[in-house]
Amino acid sequence: MNVQNRMDQRLDRRDFKNFIPSSPEEAKYYEATKRVKKIKGFYTHALVYVVINIGIVIINIKNLNPGESYFKLENFFTLFFWGLGLLAHGLSVFLPNFIFGQDWEEKKMKQFMEEEKKKSWQ
């Protein structure tokens, strides 16, 4: 991929972020596209997690002294803490309404708009 293609992709992403749907079908398509990109991002994150951690395990096994056990706490720090991050990423992708509930953003925006109206009338 050359530099111009990368620049074009970035411009497309930037335009997509500023996209304002003109019909319900476009809005549904936009939301579906956003959801697919989030899922793709999670799967990419999971793949990188697996590949890197396999590499770390291989390196750690090669560096063992004769008779030394692999099962030491320091060999699992990356696996554990990155795994927590991956878990959080997965929850944000697959259970976005788990913490905030359904339509939380819309309710919060309406609340802020009402508060702003009250301020402007006073």
C-alpha positions in Angstrom: 0.0 0.0 0.0 1.5 3.3 -1.0 1.3 6.6 0.8 -1.4 8.0 -1.4 -3.7 5.1 -0.7 -3.1 5.5 3.0 -3.9 9.2 2.8 -7.1 8.4 0.8 -8.2 5.9 3.5 -7.7 8.4 6.3 -9.7 11.0 4.4 -12.5 8.5 3.8 -12.5 7.7 7.6 -12.6 11.3 8.5 -15.5 12.0 6.1 -17.3 8.9 7.5 -17.0 10.3 11.0 -18.7 13.5 9.9 -21.4 11.7 7.9 -25.0 12.9 8.5 -27.6 10.4 7.3 -30.4 11.8 5.3 -32.7 8.8 5.6 -33.4 6.0 8.1 -31.8 3.5 5.8 -28.6 5.5 5.7 -28.6 5.8 9.5 -29.0 2.1 9.8 -26.2 1.5 7.4 -24.0 4.0 9.2 -24.6 2.3 12.6 -24.0 -1.2 11.1 -20.8 0.0 9.6 -19.6 1.4 12.9 -20.5 -1.8 14.6 -18.6 -3.9 12.1 -15.5 -1.7 12.4 -15.6 -2.1 16.2 -15.9 -5.9 15.9 -13.1 -6.0 13.4 -10.9 -3.9 15.7 -11.6 -6.4 18.6 -10.7 -9.4 16.4 -7.5 -7.7 15.3 -6.6 -6.9 18.9 -7.3 -10.5 19.9 -5.1 -11.9 17.0 -2.2 -9.6 18.0 -2.7 -10.6 21.6 -2.4 -14.3 20.7 0.5 -14.0 18.4 2.6 -11.7 20.7 1.9 -13.9 23.7 2.9 -17.1 21.9 6.1 -15.3 20.9 6.7 -14.3 24.5 6.1 -17.9 25.7 8.6 -19.2 23.1 11.3 -16.7 24.1 10.8 -17.4 27.8 11.0 -21.2 27.2 14.2 -20.8 25.2 15.8 -18.7 28.0 15.1 -21.2 30.8 18.0 -22.7 32.6 18.2 -26.5 32.8 15.8 -27.8 35.4 14.1 -24.4 35.8 10.2 -24.3 35.8 8.4 -22.1 33.3 5.6 -21.4 35.8 6.9 -18.3 37.5 4.8 -15.2 38.1 6.9 -12.9 35.9 6.2 -15.1 32.9 2.5 -14.3 33.1 2.4 -10.5 33.7 1.9 -9.6 30.0 -0.6 -12.3 29.4 -2.7 -11.3 32.5 -2.7 -7.5 32.2 -3.0 -7.4 28.4 -5.8 -10.0 28.8 -7.6 -7.7 31.1 -7.4 -5.0 28.5 -8.6 -7.4 25.8 -11.5 -8.4 28.1 -12.5 -4.7 28.6 -12.3 -4.2 24.8 -14.5 -7.2 24.2 -17.1 -6.1 26.7 -17.2 -2.6 25.2 -17.8 -4.1 21.7 -20.2 -7.0 22.5 -21.9 -5.6 25.6 -22.0 -1.8 25.1 -25.3 -1.4 26.9 -24.3 -3.6 29.8 -23.2 -0.7 32.1 -25.0 2.3 30.7 -28.2 0.7 29.5 -30.0 1.0 26.2 -30.3 4.5 24.7 -28.2 6.0 27.6 -26.4 8.4 25.2 -29.7 9.8 23.9 -31.2 10.2 27.4 -28.0 12.0 28.5 -28.0 14.3 25.5 -31.6 15.2 26.1 -30.9 15.9 29.7 -28.0 18.3 28.8 -30.1 20.0 26.2 -32.9 20.6 28.8 -30.4 22.0 31.3 -29.1 24.3 28.6 -32.6 25.5 27.8 -33.2 26.3 31.4 -30.0 28.2 31.6 -30.8 30.3 28.5 -34.3 31.2 29.7 -32.9 32.6 33.0 
